[in-house]
Each structure stands twice: as structure tokens, then as C-alpha cells.
Amino acid sequence: MSRPLVVVSGRHRPHELLFLAVSLVTGVAYTIGAPPPTSIAALMPAWALHVWSAGLFLSGVLGLIGALTRRGWSLAVEQASMLIGAAALVWYVGAVVPFGWRGLFAGLISLAWAIANLVRAAQIRNDLRGGR
């Protein structure tokens, strides 16, 4: 009788931690007054800019707390971070789309990052449900 192969990956994924740190730093910078990207400033009112930067900040803080702790609530906090981050990134993609080809790289990177966040949130959801 053969047993199934079980692969266990670690919780510390360097790419995710890097993006969470970038989210935290940029969120703080834009929230306290650093000039935002031209695409965002040109297409969004000030309140929308603050929502976007706060979303980046919150995603980074919650994500790093969730990813770097081992508490009963850690995965749920990390999952919330992924969803908040995806929303902030889609918000940004919406702002660069009108720039067409000039916004292609920034838009695609942000869209891919948002999709990765959603995939990670789904993985966590599956883990929290016991792998069902």
C-alpha cells in the first residue's frame, strides 16, 4: 500500500514578505504626504488617494503580523491582509488603465500582485477549513 506524497511549504515566503513590506512602506509614505504616482494623482480625488494608501499600509501591517506570528488568529489576519491588498492594487490598476501602453508594466505588475493576493487568500481559506 503506497502512501500519498505530502509536501509542506514554509509560511515564510520571501516574495510575499517583500511585497508586504513594500506595501507597508509605500502606504505610510503616501499617507503622510509623499507625492503619489502621477496616474493616481491625476485620476483620483484626494479622498480616494487616502483610501488607496491606507489600504496599502493596512495590508502591509496586517500581512506581516499574520505571516510572521504563529497564533491561532495569524492565518485569518494574513488572509484579511491579502484581500485588502488586492482591493488597493485593483484600485491602482483602474487608475493606470487610461494611460494605455505607458501604464502597461505598472498595471500588469499590480494586477498580477492582486491576483497572487487572491490566490493566497484562497489557500489560507482552504487551510482554515482543514484542507476540504
C-alpha positions in Angstrom: 0.0 0.0 0.0 1.6 3.3 -1.1 1.2 6.4 0.9 0.5 9.8 -0.7 3.4 12.3 -1.0 2.8 15.2 1.3 4.7 18.4 0.5 4.7 21.1 3.3 5.8 24.6 2.4 7.0 27.0 5.0 5.0 30.0 6.0 7.8 32.4 5.3 7.6 33.0 1.5 10.2 35.7 0.7 8.2 37.2 -2.3 5.1 37.6 -0.2 7.0 39.2 2.7 8.8 41.5 0.3 5.6 42.7 -1.3 4.0 43.2 2.2 7.0 45.3 3.2 6.7 47.4 0.1 3.0 47.8 0.7 3.7 49.0 4.3 6.4 51.4 3.3 4.6 52.9 0.3 1.3 53.1 2.2 3.0 55.0 5.1 4.8 57.3 2.7 1.8 58.2 0.6 -0.4 58.6 3.7 2.0 61.1 5.4 2.4 63.2 2.3 4.9 61.7 -0.2 3.9 62.7 -3.8 1.8 59.8 -5.2 2.3 58.4 -8.7 1.1 60.8 -11.4 -1.5 58.3 -12.6 -3.2 58.1 -9.2 -3.0 61.9 -8.5 -4.3 62.7 -12.0 -7.3 60.4 -11.9 -8.4 60.2 -8.3 -9.7 62.7 -5.8 -7.7 63.3 -2.6 -10.1 61.1 -0.6 -9.6 58.1 -3.0 -5.8 58.6 -2.8 -6.0 58.3 1.0 -8.2 55.2 0.8 -5.6 53.6 -1.6 -2.6 54.5 0.6 -4.4 53.4 3.8 -5.2 50.1 2.1 -1.6 49.6 1.2 -0.5 50.4 4.7 -3.1 48.2 6.4 -2.4 45.3 4.0 1.3 45.5 4.8 0.9 45.8 8.6 -1.7 43.0 8.9 0.1 40.8 6.4 3.5 41.0 8.1 1.8 40.4 11.5 -0.1 37.4 10.2 2.8 35.9 8.3 5.4 36.3 11.0 3.4 35.2 14.0 2.2 31.8 15.0 -1.0 32.4 16.8 -4.5 31.0 16.3 -5.6 34.1 14.5 -2.4 34.6 12.4 -3.7 33.0 9.2 -7.0 34.9 9.4 -5.2 38.2 9.7 -2.9 37.3 6.8 -6.0 36.4 4.7 -7.6 39.7 5.5 -4.4 41.4 4.5 -4.4 39.7 1.1 -8.0 40.8 0.4 -7.3 44.4 1.5 -4.1 44.4 -0.6 -5.9 43.0 -3.7 -8.5 45.8 -3.4 -5.9 48.5 -3.1 -4.0 47.1 -6.1 -7.1 46.8 -8.3 -7.8 50.5 -7.3 -4.4 51.4 -8.7 -4.8 49.3 -11.9 -8.0 51.3 -12.5 -6.0 54.5 -12.3 -3.3 53.4 -14.8 -5.5 51.8 -17.4 -6.4 55.2 -19.0 -2.7 55.7 -19.7 -2.7 52.8 -22.1 0.6 51.3 -23.2 2.5 53.8 -21.0 0.9 52.2 -17.9 1.3 48.6 -19.1 4.1 47.5 -16.9 2.8 49.2 -13.7 -0.7 48.0 -14.4 0.3 44.4 -15.1 2.6 44.1 -12.1 -0.1 45.4 -9.9 -2.8 43.2 -11.5 -0.5 40.1 -11.1 0.2 41.1 -7.5 -3.6 41.4 -6.8 -4.2 38.0 -8.4 -1.4 36.5 -6.3 -3.1 38.0 -3.2 -6.4 36.4 -4.1 -4.8 33.0 -4.7 -3.0 33.3 -1.3 -6.3 34.3 0.4 -7.9 31.2 -1.2 -5.1 29.0 0.0 -5.5 30.3 3.6 -9.2 29.8 3.4 -8.6 26.2 2.4 -6.1 25.8 5.3 -8.5 27.3 7.8 -11.3 24.9 6.7 -9.0 21.9 7.2 -8.0 21.3 3.6 -11.5 20.5 2.4 
